[in-house]
Amino acid sequence: MSRNPYFQDIAGRYLFQELRERKRAFHEKNPDVHLISLSIGDTTEPLPETIRQALAKKAQEMGTDEGYFGYGPEQGIAPLREKIAEVLYHNTIAADDLFVSDGAKCDIGRLQLLFSKRAKVALQDPAYPAYLDTSILHRGKDSIIRLPCTPENNFFPDLTLAKKADFLFICSPNNPTGHIFTFEELEKLVRFAQKEKKIILFDAAYAYYVQEAQGADGKLFPRSIYEIEGADTVAIEIGSFSKMAGFSGVRLGWTVVPEKLRYPTGEPVKQDWLRIITTFYNGASIISQYGGIAALSPVGLKEMKAIVNFYLENAKLLRAAFEDLDFEVYGGIHSPYLWVRQKGKTSWQLFDELLHNAHIQTTPGVGFGTSGEGFLRISSFGRRATIQEAIGRLHAMHAKM
């Protein structure tokens, strides 16, 4: 039996697995030190009451003859798909174009099956590691086209580099940089895809963090690529309840594959996606799906907004602290992530500096791609007391230097 040869093209450990190993090694040498993590993008606040009640109610119903559910429809139960279409997309997309999943990361891997082994993929650099690793495992490192996104180009990629790609992974608000595309920038991406016959895989997992402008209906930035006219002919969108509702452990997401989306050769993409999920997947947890319905109720939306605002306030506090310490800071306004650097230092140098001098764990930006060198990703997911303690440690470290 032969091994998948592309394993040799990816790191032996996934980025966050590597960080956990480094944390373990640090604790072995410093058993009495309490580390604060501003590293992993994992939620910390308890599930809101409305969601908890819905999850518990459905779990209890599963123990009755009337309420028991076996396999559900692989595409997701209709009430949830209809609710996502209504509440999050204002019925600008059809519920039948929505496919409920067990999380965005899982769909990132499954979506790769839509494209041939010869396909080229363009990735923002830096980017969420799952895009790169799943692409390499399907097609090898020669399939990758990197699109540098840095402060020097305002984090907007040079699309001429993507002309040889077949599809593009785009994330906004971006993980890790925290950058968000404007309406004009997204329109440029959509028009490029239409002209060059490309498909965009648009990761909107952090869309609920996009803040509206002051005023009745004011909007500064899009939450969905489908707010751009014609995007339903070139784009697949990935969404998630993980960061907006605290479902990182509950597992629930969705992918939109519009009816109008076609391969350059004319075949419908939606038909293939349905075939993939019915082959590889038996649907998201029924209990989780009822939690998703509750999250999108009027009360659930208020509770979710409160949690998102809590994490954004954490980001605001962290942003001010890093700016006070003369870091160059991006993100943290429409995103739970900050992207920070001090010129002249590598990512791992900054990582070690904060780890050993402030006992704070971060994520080295170079782990997200070569264009992330010199940066750290700072996560605002954390209890308020933890964030405030981290800020105190940063100032104390600075005072000693």
N, C-alpha and C positions, 0 to 999 in steps of 0.2 A: 504493500500500500504506500502510495507517495503522499507526501505532505503538500499542502497548499504552498507553493514557492514564494508567495507574496508575504508570508509571515516574516521573511528575512528583510523585508523592506520597511517594516514598522518597528518602533521601539519595543523592547522586550516587555515593558510595562506601560500601561495606559498612564497618561500624565498624572491623574489624581491618585492612581495606585502608587505611583512613584512618590508623590507627596506624603501619602500615608506611611510609606516605608521610611522616609526621611524623618517624619515625626516620631515613629517608633524608635529609630536609632538615637534621636536626640533625647528621648525619655530614658533610654537605657543608660546614657551617660549623665543625665541630669534628672534623676528620679523625683527630686523635690520641687522641680520647677513647674509652675502652672502655665501652660501655653495657651494663648488666645489665638483662635483661628479666624483670620479674615480671608480665608483661602477658598474653601469649597462653597460652591453656589447652592447651598441646601437651606431650605426654610427652617425656621426655629419656633415660630409662634403657633400655639394650639389651633386646631381647626375651629372655625366659628360655630356657634350654637346651631344655626339652621342646618348646616351641613352635617354636623354630628348627629342631630336628630334624624335626618334622612337616612344616613348610613345605618344607624342603629335600627330604625324602623324596618328597612328592607332586609337587614340581617335576621331580624325576628320573623319577618314574613316568610323567609326562606325555610323556616322550620314548620310551615303549615302546608296543608294540601293545596289551599287556594293560592298561596303566595310563592310557592316554590317555582324556581326558574332553572332549567337546565341550560343547554346551549341557547344563546340568543342569536339574533341575526349578526353575521360577521361585520356588517357595515355599522352596527350600533342600533340601539332601540330608537324607533321613530320619534318619541317625545323628546329625547335629548338632541337628536339631529335638528329637529324643528326649532328647539329652543336656542341652540347655537346659531342657526341661520337667522332667527328673529332678533335675538338680543345682541350678539356680537357682530353680525353682518347686516343688520337692519333689512333683512330679506333681499339683499343685493345679490346673493348667491342662493341656489336652490338647495333645500335640505337633502335632496337626492345626490348632490355632488359632495356631500360630507361623509367621511369615513371615520368613525370613532375608533380610537386605538388605546393601547396601554401606555402611551407616552410618546413624546416627540422623538426622543432618541431612538426608540425602536423603529419608528417609521423612517428615520434617516437611513438606517441600514436596509430596510425592506425596499425603499424607493430605488435603490441602486439596481434592483432586478429589472427595472423598466428598460434599462439601457444596455446596449451590446457590450461585449468584452473589448471591442475596439473603440468604444466611446472615450472622448476626452472630457475632463471636468475642470472647470475654472473655479478656484476657491479664493475668497478673500484671505489675505495674509496680513495680520494674524486672524485665526478662525478657531471656532470650537473644534477640538481635536477629532470628534466623531466623524466630521465630514471627511477629513483627510484619511483617517485610518480605515473607514469603511470603503472609501474609494479605492485605496491601495489594495485592500484585501480582495476586491472584486476584479481589479484590472492592472495592478502593479503601479510602481512609482512613475513610470513613463506616461501614465494617463493624466498626470496632474499638471495643470497650468496655474501658477500662482499669480494673484492680483494684489500687489502691495497696497495696503491701506494705512497711511501714516498721517501724522499732523501736517506734513509737507504737502500732501494732496487732499487735505481736509477729509481723509478717510474715504474718499471716493475713488474706486478703481479706474485704471486706464483700460477702457473696454476694448481698445484695439488689441490688447493682449489676449482677449477672450475670443477672438474671431475664429480660432482653430478649435475651440471647445464645442462640444455638443450640448452640454448643459452647464448651468452655473448654480452654485450654492451661494445664496445671499441671506444675510441675517440682519434684521433691523427691528428694534434696537439691538445693537451688535453685542454679542458675547465673543471676545472679552472687552472691547474698547469702550463700550457704553455709548458709542456714536449712533445717531439716528438719521436716516435719510429724510430729506425734504420731499415735498410733492414733486418738485422739479427734477430732483435727482432720480426718484423712482420712475418718473415718466421717461427720463432718458434711458433707464435700464429697460423699460418695457419696449420703447421704440427700437432700441438696439436688438432686442430679442426678436421682435417682429421682422425687422429688416434682414437679420442674419439667420433667421430660422433656428433660434435656440430655445431651449426650455429653461425657465428659472425655477429652482427649488427655493422658495422663500420661507425662511424660518422666522415666524412671528411669535415665538414662545414668550417673549417679554413685552408683547404689544400692550398689555393692560397697564404697563408702567408709563406709557406715553401720556403726558399731561396735556389737558386742553388749555387753550388760551383763555384769558379772562373775557367774560362776555357770554351771552346766551348760547350761541352755537359756534363760538370761535374755535378754530383748529389750526394749530401750527404745523403739525406733522401727521402723516398717515399712520394708522394702526394696521392696516391691511394693504397688500399690494393691489387688491381688487378695488381700491378707491381710485385707481388709475384706469382710465378708459382703455379697454382692449386687453387688459391684463389677463382676463379669463381665456384668452386665446394662446397665451404663452407661459402661464405660471401655475405652479402647484404651491399651495400654502400649507405650512405645518403650524399647528397651534397646540397649546398645552394648558392644563389646569394646575400644573405643578407649582409654578411661581406666583400665580395670581390667586389661587385658592388654598395653597399649602398641600397640594396633592402629590408631592414628590415621593411619599411613601404609599399613597393610595393608588397611584398610577392611572392617569386618564388624560388623553389628548385627542387630537383629530387631524386629519389631512383633507384638504379640499382639492379635488381633481375635477375641474369644470368639464361639462359636456362638450364645450367648444374646443377644448385643447386637443390638438392633433400632432402626431409626429410629422416631420418634414415630408414623409412619404404618404401622409394622408390618413393613416389609421388612427382611431380614437384612443387616447391614452387611458381614459377612464375604464374602458373595457378590460384593458390589461391589468390595471390596478385592482379591479374587482377580482380578477382571476388570481392575482398574487395573494391577496388577503384571505380569500376563501381556501387557498391551498396551504398557506403557511400559518394560519391564524384562526382561532376559534372565537374571537371577539373579546372586547374588554369586559372586566368583571361587571356583572349586573349590579352588584352593590355599589361599586364605584360610579356607575352611570346614573344611578338615582341620586348619589351625592352631587353629581354634576348638574342635574336638573335643579336641585335645591340651591346650588351656588348661583344659578342664573335667575332665581326668583328675585322680586324686588328687594326683599329683606336680605337675601344672600348677596346680592350685588353691593349693598351698603356695607355688609360685613367684610366682603372681599376688598372693597375700596379702602376700608380702614386699615387692613393689614398691609396693603400695597403702600399706602401713605406712611405707615410706620417704618417700613424698610427704606422708603425714600427719605424720610427724616434722618434715619441712620446715615444714609449716603451723604446727606447735606452736612451733617456733623463731621463725618470723616473727610469730606472734601475740604471743609474749612481748616481742619487740622493739618492736612497735608500741604495746603497752600501756605499756611503759617510757617511751615517748616521748609519752605522754598522748594517744594517738589513742583514739577510741571504736571498739571492735573487735567484730565479729560473725563467725560462721562459723569455719572452720578446724578443727573438731572431727570432724564427720562429712562433711567436704567438703574438697577441695583448695583452696578459695577462701576468702579473708578479705574482709570488707566493712568498710572503715575510713573514718573521717572526722574532721576537726577543725572543729568548728562555727565558722561565720563565714567559711569559705572555700568557693569553688565547686569543682566537680570539676576543671575545667581549671586553676584556680589551684593546686590541690594537685598535679595532674599536672606542671605546669611547675616547681613548687618542687622536686619530687623529681628531675625530669629534669635541671634545670640545676644544682642544688646537690649532688645525690648521684649523678647520672648513672645513675639508675634509671628504667626505663620501666614504667608501670603502665597500667591501663585506667580512664578516667574513668567514674564511675558513671552520669552523665547520658546516656552513650551507650547505656545499657540502658533508658532511659525517664525521664520527668520526675521520678518519685519517687526516682531514683538521684542527683539533684543533691546535690552536697556530698560524695559518697562516691567512693572508689576501689575497684576490684576488684584484689586482690593474688593472683596465682597462685603456688602452691607447687610447680609443676612446674619442676624444675631440678636440676642436680647439687648435691650437698651443699656443695662448696667455693664454688660460685656463690652459694648462699643465705647462707652464712656471710659472704662478702665483702659482699653486699648489706646484711646486718645491721650490719657494721662501718661501711659508708658512711652508713647511717641515723644511727648514734650519732655519727659524726664531724660530720655535718650539724647534728645537734641541738646539739652542743657549741659550734658556731660561732654559733648563733642567740641 
